[in-house]
Amino acid sequence: MTVDHLELADFLLIAEAVLELPAKRIAEESDLTLADSALHAPLARFAGEDFYPDFATKAAVLCAHLIKNHPLKDGNAPVALIATIEFCQRNGYSWASPPDDEDGANTANVLLRVAAEPRSDDMIDRLSYWIARRIGRPAANGHLNTRTP
């Protein structure tokens, strides 16, 4: 599967919009190496095979790495969410907020849990299921799972 990934310039423009700060200032005050690493994490390959063949898992890896790498001084979780939504949309997936999340509190709680717990396969799997539900696609096991991270 060919994936249209986000570049560092995309990340900075998203951060600029979310944080309402100039991209130049964000770039000066951030660790762009950590951001770049997170942006490329979903593209990992081993022996010519995608390490994350399922798209929802790729999106979860992107989101989790942007949060856990902590490239920005502040605002890593909201920037990670918008970057993940953009990543999904660029690859032909629409994003739907949960029907019970009009104020965004449930989504914020998901991102706070990702930030609080250690990065693990289980955390990525739970985030992948949550993202699969947002993009209306089955998770790797072929089912829309009702679990949330």
Summary of the structure (lengths in Angstrom):
residues: 149
radius of gyration: 14.5
end to end distance: 26.0
largest distance: 43.8
contacts: 445
relative contact order: 0.15
helix: 59%
strand: 3%
